[in-house]
Amino acid sequence: MNKLRIIFLVILLAECVFGTIRYVSKTGSSTPPYTSWETASDSIQKCINICVDGDTVIVANGVYKETLLILNSIYLLGSSMDSCIIDGTGLMAPVPNYEGITINARKDLTICNFKLLGKGQPISLTQVVAAFTNNSELTVHNCQVSNAYDGIGTLGRKSIITNVIFYNNHNDLSNHRGSIPDTSLISNCIFIKPQQFGTAISEMGGNTRIENNILLALGTDNEYGIDLIYPNFKLIKNNIILNYDLHNIDITDFIRDSVVILNNNIGYSNSANYLTGGGIWQPTGNPKLRIRNNIIFKNRNSVNGNGPEKHRTDYNLYWGNTNNQTSTLLMGDHDIVADPMFVRDDSIPGYPYNYDFHLQMYSPGIDAGDPNILDADGSRSDIGLFGGPLGQVYTYQDLAPKPPGNVTAQLVEGKILLKWNKNTEADFFRYRVYRDTVENFIYDTTKIIAVVSDTFYVDNLPDYYRAGTYYYKITAIDSAINQSPASEEVQVVVTGAAEGPPIAAGEYKLLQNYPNPFNPSTVIPYRLKDGGYVKIMVYNLLGEVVKVLQNGYQNPGYYEVEFSPTKEERRRGEGILEFETFYRNDIVSGIYLYRIEVIGEGNIPRFIDMKKMMMIK
């Protein structure tokens, strides 16, 4: 790893270093002009103070508790974004009216390979990095930026923000440029917002390319993923933008040049608290807004506004939005409403990522984008994140369908009627119906009683008037005969004889999670015979509550909840949570317990059950 870091620094030095190279280290002798590791400064600011335009400052690993004022154009290179830390927590910067800034850049600054900490996320008017001089240029590369009201704030001529991880800021990145003609770049960054409120990217005026980023809100009441105010030219391309309650993308009506939204996955903005919330919001159907090749899914509204003009889109795929077709949206001839068939799509996103937005084989989004846009392999563009020239060439997997959900069984006129929800995969072919008289039976070819394409089946029992208990499972198969896991097992108890009508007995049931074992997420199904107050909890083996998945009243019926433990929840039993390991895939594997409690009328417990599940690495 040290060799790789040295190679990286050599590349940076070869590409961008001019002027004198100066050094900062905890072990140097702190002898000016700090031109060797032996004479390195023990303070970054002390070294910066003797720099002239074009100098480079290289900083060794360590924690530097200081704030920086940069008055010359310099290159500031750290040794590692994990262990080279500039920490402004609790410090006051010496510049009046700018006391809340950890790094105050008054001239051009390039800063790479640091963990940068501000003075505290809840503290207003604090910034980790600020470049508030109109003629300055800011480049931030390969850094972690966290713990401030604004992670990075700029008013300058241009900013290049690449390979940066933003975490625990109220607003991650705020750029204000007016009509400055230079084009800024925000690329390959990760924006994680665990707390309430705030915006990931706020852009006022200016020209900006926003490409290949992940914007993910984990908490509630987050405002916007991308907020564009009086935009000049903005290109939003090949991003993942998920779970921002107000809007994933918000655009004012004052578009000066054009806003192009291309090949993004935009989803999960579906908070019940915000009726207007959704995927893309722009007040009126401005013709300067172009929306192409996006997958817009599971939002409250897909594309909407409040003006009289319609939003016109084309070559997009809409799926699972509360309102796919809003009152202000006029879909184009090539827009699609269909299941995109992601490799893995969880109902609520989390971190580490518990989704895989690659398209499965036979997805309706493959080669369905704008024919004037080509994929990286030269074929017609796929719709969504991995389409277009900035996308990715990959092999489409032919996966089995999802298991049929919400299976019900009842006696109707002497026969057992089975019903279930319809599968939405484009390559779906048939359902197989299995029956046995043994609970938790193994479904094999000897138990198949029907193969059907409908979402119901009527079973005429071979000996109807013989009382007994019957169990059913349903699987889905696709055109390649890939078979899904079985649905939940439903039970029918036939009672009575010829002298009385038989009945089907309903029941409460906590079903086994699927998949099991799992990594990183699993689904827990359950069924309610009657309505009641339902609480579903997950415990570790120490008996500690890891997560509450459901806590409220529900009507009778079939339900599913997802368990996708965060890093904190995975490590809670050990009492360990370090920012240094938050972005790595080291998880706690082992057994979890999940428990259901149903409280009925009169505050009387109606049903309690608990099962085991296993997470694996």
C-alpha positions, 0 to 999 in steps of 0.5 A: 500500500505504501508503494502505491501511495508513493507511485500516486504522489510521483504521478501527481508531482509529475503532472502538476508540481511547479516551483519549490517542493516543501515538506510537512511531517510530525518528525521533521526538525521544522527548519525553514525552508522545509525542503526535505523530510529531515527539515520538514515543518511540523505545521502545515500553516507554517510551511504555507506561510513561506510559499510563493505561487506555484509551490507544492507542499507534501504532508506526511501522515498524521493528525494536524489540528489547525486551520489554514489560510492560503494566500498564494496559489499552491498544491497541497498534497497529503500522503493518504486520504485515510490517515493524513488528517487536517482537523479543524474541530473546535478551532477558530480560524484567525480571519474575522468573519471567516472563523468557521472555515477550516481551509480558507483558500484566497488564491488557486488551490489544488488539494489531494489525499486528505481527510478534512474535518470541519468544526461541526455539522450542526454549526451554521456558517462553517465550511471545511473548504472555502474558496470565496474569491471570484478569480480563484480556482479550486481543485479537490481530489481524492479527499474525505470532507466531513463535519461541517455545515457546508463541506465545500463552498465556492464563489470562484471562477471554477472548481474541479471536485473529483473522487471526494467522499462527503459525509456528515455535512448539512450541505455537502457542496455549494457553488455560486458562480453567476454568469462566469463562463468557465465550466466546473466539474463534479465527478466520481464523488460519493455524497452520504447524508445520514442526518436530517435536512440539507442538500448534497449539491447546490449550484447557483448559476455557472456551467457545470458537469455533474458526472458519475457520482453517487448521492445517497440520503440515509436519513429522513427530511433531507431536502435535495440531491441536486439543487440548481438555481438560475443555472446556465449550462448544467449536464447531469450524467450517469449519476445515482441519486436516491432518497432525497425527500423534497426532490432528488433533482430540483431546478428553478424555472430560470434556466439561462442556457440548458439543463441536460439530465442524461443516463441517471438512476433517480429513485426513492424520493417517496416521503409521505411528508412531501406530496410534491416530492419526487424524482425531478422537479421544475416549476414549468415545462421549460423547453431548455430542460432535456430529460433523456435515458434516465431510469426514474423509479419508486418516487412519489412523482416521476417528473412534475411541477406546478406550471401550466406547461407540460414537461416533455421527456423521451427515451426514459424508463419509469417504474414504481413511482406513486405517480408515473404519469403526473399532471405536468408530464407529457411522455414521449413516444419512446418513454417506457413504463416497465420493470427495469430488472435491476440485478438487485433493487432494495426498497430503501437504500442504505450504506454499504450499498445494498443494490446493484443497478446493472440491468439483467438480460432481457431488461426493457432498458437495454438498447432502448435509449436515444439512438443518437447516443451510443454506449461505451461499446458503440451500440445503441445506448442503454437507459439508465446509469450504465448507458451512454459513453460514460457508462460501462460495458458488462455482461447481462446476467440471466437471473431467476425471477423474484418469488411470487408475493402475497399468496392467498388460499381460500375455499370457494364453492368446494374448491381451493382458490389460490391467488398471488401478485403478478411478476413484472420481469420482461422474460417471465414465462410461467408459474409452478404450483406445488401442493403437499400435506406436510408443512415446510415441504420440499418443493420438487417435481413430484409436488407440482400440480399445475403450470399456469400463466395466470396469477390464480389457480383453482385446485379441485382436491382429489378427495374434497370431502376428506378433512385435512390440511393442505400446503401450497407454494408457488414459484416463477420461471422465466423463458430460460426456465430459471426458477425463482425461490418458492413463495411463502407457504400457505396453509388451508385447513379443510374442516367439516364433511358433506353435511356442512360447508368446509372453510379455509382457516386464516392465520398469523404467520412469520415467514422465513426470510429470503435470501437466507443466508444473506449479504447485504440485505434480506426480506422478511415476509409475514401475514396478519389474520386480523388488523393490529399494532405490529412491531418487528424487531431484529436482535443480535445474539447479545439480545440487543435490538439492532433495528426496528423494521415495523412499528405501527398499525397494519390491516389484515394481509400479507406484508414484507419488510427489508432488513439491510443493516448499516455498518453501525448496526452490523458492528453495534454488538462490538461497540465499534464504529470508526469513520476510517472503516465506514467505507470498507466492506468489513461486515459482521457476519453471524446469526440475527434473530427477528421477532414479530409482536401483534397487539389486537383490540383491547391491547391484547397480544394476538401473535408473537413469533421469532426466527433466525437468519444468517448474514455471511461475508 
